């Protein structure tokens, strides 16, 4: 039996002693050891489903598949049906050459079907639960204020903590699954009141609302994994946490989490804890970071262009990393139509893929008028993960354009603002 100094409930002690079986005991021990590394003294019961970051069947993940097989053999499932990040492939809607498809099917994601069967066996909600934006109404993994969670997807963690006021650390892949199996997470970091206080104050003094992806990038690179308190943004967003503000903060959080490691940010007067506690969230001695127009431009100029030929014609454009909300889909439809009209064109000149959650995709496709308009532009709709699609040598060589700072950070895709990207896909060149 593993001996721990962590305070355990009577039930937890029995499970650690093996009364629930050896596999459940090992799962609990793993969660406890994880918590001990970060100084946790107890476990916190989960209030909602976990969200898994590992959605791809890469053959190299043999240890993961072995863990899944052991959980399945022991008859173990998560306490609540869970959601998972997007699938890596969609041959029907994303341009994929025969060679690329061969690489995906035989090498990169050769275990995809087997792994998805394992996910279903240990508690996957359903076949439409593949999205990095699991909190969308159409996906259904929407936590409440103060709920204790165990999520791993960085953009979802930032959104849950910041916009929804739930509590989750940025957990490692597989550990979040084990937390779901035992129904508990170690209480440390962003699960604690002190861990949620801000050690940075962001003074936003731009002349207009900055691009969410650029502001999030600037914040992430400056504060890294610490908690920022953002002044000046709430007013620019209208002072209400409406759908437009949520969409903006979703993208800001994804950029701050990928260009840094931000798991929680507070927006003065707007996000739940900031509205309730205000400046009380700021730690004494917090550092200040001033962001004005010049700083946004400095950050933007610092992005490298990783295309082999910077003057190349873009071969593909991805919009939606993290996944687009339904309102963002309609906004992008209008933006693309307007860009085409400005160029005197009828169809995009760069293959353009808009990505969203399966449930949102289904709802949009059910709107026959909107779907016909999108198809008329030549753009396509998919629920894949653009990052995983590009994360291979063949696709990685493509000149891919995006307005996602996360995709820019993890791949060779080139960043453009939303207005720039709409113009690029309409005219077919940078």
N, C-alpha and C positions, 0 to 999 in steps of 0.2 A: 504493500500500500504506500502511495506517495504521501509524505508528511508535509503539511503546509502550515505556515503561521497565519494564513488568511482565516478570518472569521467565517465559519460556514454554518448554515442552518442545519437542523437535525437531518432534514431530507438530503441536503447536499453531502453531509458527512456519510450518510448511508450509501449514496451513489458512488462516492469516492472510495468507499470500502468494497465496492463491487456488487452491492445488492441488486443493482439494475442490469447486471451483466458486464462482461469484460469490455465490450466495445463502448458502451455508454460510459464506463469508468474512464477509459482512455480519452474519450471526447472531453469529459469534464476535467480531467487532469491537464489536458492541453490548454483549455480555457484558463484554468487556474495558473499554470506556468506562464502563460502569456500575460496575465494580469500582474503577476509578481514582478515581471521584468520592469513594469511601469509603476511599481509601488502601490498597487491596489491592495486594500485590506479586506475587501468583501466583494461579493458578486451581487449584481442588481438584476432582478427579474425583468425580462423583456415585456414591453407593452404592445409590440407590433411585430409583423413579419420581418425576417431578414431580407436583405437584397444582396445577391451574389454578383461579384465583379467578373468571375470566370465563366464565360459563356461559350468558349471556343474549344473544339476538340482537337487540340494540337497533340500529336502522338508523343511528344517529349514530356507531356504531363503524366507520365505513367504512375508516379506516386499518388497523384490526385485520383486517378481512376481506381487505384488499389484501395484508397480510403473509402471511396464511394461504394465499391463492391463489398467492403467489410460492413459498412453501415447498412447496406441493403440486406446482406445475409443475416444481420442481427435484427432485421425488421424495424429499424429506426427511421423516423422521419422528423422533420422540423415540427415544432409545436403548432405553427401556423403555416399555411401555404405561402411560399416565397416567390419573389420575382428575381430576374437575372438580367444582366446586360445584353445588348443586341447580338443577333447572329452575325457571322462575318461575311456571308455570301448571299447574293440574290441575283441569279443569272437572268431572270426574266426582266429585271428593271435597271440593272447596273451593267454598263458595257464591260464585257469580259471576253477576252480572246480564247480560242480553243486551248492554247498553251497555258494561259493563266488558269483556266478551269481545270486543266489536268494537274497543275501544281496544287491548286486548292483541294481537289478531290483525292489525290493520291499521296500528297506530301503534307502540306500545311495543315489541312483540317480533315485528314483522313478518318479521324475518330469522332467527327461531329455527330453523326446519327447515334452512335453508341453512347456518347456522353449525354446527349439530350434524353435518351432513355434512362440513364442513371439519374439525371436531374428530376425527371418525372417520378422516379421510384422513391426519392428521398424528400419529396414534398413540393415540387414546382407547381405553381398555381394552375397554369394551363399553357397551351401552345402559343398564346398571344401575350405572354408575360415577359417578352424579351425587349427591354428598353432601358437605357441609362436614365430615363426620366420616369421612374416607376411611380412617382407621386402624381402623375397626370390622372385625372378622373377616369380616363379610358383604360388605364392600366390597373388602378385600384389599390395600390400600396401607398395609401395616403395617411401618414401618422398625424396625431394631434399634438397640441402644445404640451410640452413636458414629457412626452412619451419616451421611454428608454428603448433604444434600438441597437442593432449591431449590423451596420452597413459597411461596405468597402468601396464602392464606386465613388471616386473623389467628387465629381460634380453633384451627385445625389446627396452625399454627406453634407456638402456646403449648403445645398438648398434646404435639406431637412433641418439642420441646425439653425440657419440664419433666417430663412423666410417663413418656415413653419414653427420654429421654436421647439422642435423635438430635440432629443439628445442622443448623439451617437459619435463615437470616435471614428477616425478613418482607419478601419480595421484592415488587416491583411486578408488576401484571398484565402479561402478554405476555413480560416479561423471564424469568419462570420457565419459560415455554414455550421460549424461546430457549436457556436453560440446559439444558433437556432435549434440545434438538436437538443441541447441541455436547457434551453429556455432562459439563459442568463448571459450577462456580459460583465467583465470586470469593471468595477466602478473606479475610474480614474479619468484624468484629462477633461474632455468636453462633457463628461457625465456629471461633473461636479460644478458647484456654483463658482468656486474660485477659478477653475479651469476655463470658465466661459467669460472671464473678465478681460478687457482689452489692454494690451501693452503697447499699442500704437494708436495714435489719433491721425486720421487722414483728413486734411483740410483741402476740400475740393473747391477750387476757385477758377473754374473754366468759364468761358464766355457763353457756353451752351452745354447741353447734355452731351458728354463724350460717348463715343462708341463703347458699348458695354464690354466688348472683348478687349479693347485697349485699356480702359480703366482697370478692369480686373487683372490684366497682365501687369500693369504698373504696380498695383497693390501687391500682387503675389511675389514679384521679384524683389520688392522692398522688405516685406514683413516675413516672407518665407512661410514658416508654420505657425506664426504667432497670430493673435486675434486682433483685428483692426476695428476701430470705431470710426465710422465715416460721417463727417460733417459736410453739409452742403448738398448732398445728393438727394435727400428726401424732397426738398423743395423743387429741384429740377424734374423729379418724377411726378410732381403734382400733389405730394403729401398723402396719397392714398395707396394702399397695397392692393390695387386693382390688377386686372389681368396683364395690362401693359407693363406695370411695375414688376410683376412676378416674372414675366418673360425676360425683362431686362436683367433682373437679379439672377435668374437662372444662368444666363450667359456670362455675367460678371463673375459669378461664383465658379463656373467651370474654368474660366481663364485664370482666376487667382489660385485655384487648386492645382492647375497643370503648370503654370508659369512659376508657381511657388508650391506651397503645400497647405494652403489655407483650408481649414475645415469649418470655420465659423467666422462670420463678420457681422457687425451691427451697423445699421444705418439709422442715424439720428432721426427720431420722430416717425420712423416708418416700420422697421422690423419689430416683431413682438416684444422682445426683451428691452429694446431701446425705447419703445413707447412707454413701457412700464417703469423702467429703472433709470433711464436717461444717463446722465453723466456719472451716476453711481457705478456704471459698468467699467469705467476707466480706472485702471490701477494708478496709484501714486507713482510719479516718475515716468509715466508713459512717454515714449518718444513721438515726435510729430513729423509727418511727411506731407509737404505741400505739393499738390498737383494742380498745375495750371495748364493753359494751352501749350506753352513751350515744353513742359514736362511730358505731356501726352505725345507731342511730336518727337521729342528725343527718344522716348521708348519705341515709338513706331520705326524710326530710322535705324534702330539697333537690330531689327530682325534680319537675319541673314537670308539670302535667296539661295536655295539649295538646288535649283534646277541646273542641269548640266549646261544649258544654254539659257541665260536669263532673258534673252529676247525671243525665246521659243513661243510658238502658238500653243496656248493651253490645250491639252488633250482631254481634260475632264475637269468638272467643277463639282464640289460637294458643298451643300448648304444644309446645316443641321448636325452639329457636334458640340454640345449635346443635342438630342432629338428636338425637333421643332414642335411647339404646341400647335393646336388647331388654329388659333388666332394668327400665329406666325406663318402657318402655311398659306392662309388667305392673304396675308400681307405680302408674302413673297410672290404669290401669283400676280398680284397687282403691280408689284415692283418690276417683275420681269416683263409684263405686258407693256408697262410704261417705257422701259428701256428699249424694247423692240420698236415701239412706236417712234421713239426719238431717233433711232437708227434707220427707220424706214424698212425694217425687216419684219418678217412674219414668224420666223423660227430662230431659236438660239443657234449660234454658230459654234458653240462648245457644248459637247454632251454634258448635261446638267442634271444632277440628282439631288432631290430634296428628301431628307431622311426624317422619319418620325416614328412614333410608337405604332405597333400593329393595330391597336384599337383606334388611334387617331387616323391612321391610313385608311382603315375600313370606313370610318365616318366620312372622310373626305371623298372617297370613291363613291359613296352612296349619294353624294351631291352631284348629280349627273351634269348640271350646268357648269359647276366649278371644274369637274374632272375634264369635261370637253374643252374648256378654256385652257387648262394646263397642258393637255395633250396637243392642242393647237400650237402651243409655244415650242413644242419639242422636248420640254423638260420631262423628267420622269420622277416617280414617287417610290420610295423604298423604306423598309424598316431595318436595314442593316446597320452595322457599326462601320463608318467610313475608315476609322483608325485601323481596325483589324483587316479590312479589305486591302488597305495600302501597305500593311506591315509585312511585305515580302519583297524579294529582290526584283521581280518583274514589274509589279505595280509601282514599286518605289522609284523606278526610273522615269515614270511618267511626269510630264509637266502638269501638275494638278493645282488648281486654284481653289481657294476656300476663304470664307470669312470667319472661320473658327480658329481661335488662338490655340485651343487644345490640339486640334488636328495639325496645325503648323508646328507645334512643339514636339509632337511624337512621331512625325513623318517628315518627308521632304516637300510636303505641300506648301504653297506660297500664300501668304496672307494678303488679303485685300479687305478694305472696309466694305460694308454692305452695298453702298452706292457704287463703289468701284467695281465690285464683283458683278453686279447687275449689268453694268456697262460692258465689262469684259466678255461675258457670255453672249451679249447681244451683238457685239461687233466682231468677236472671234479673235481678238488680239489684246495684248496688254497696252 
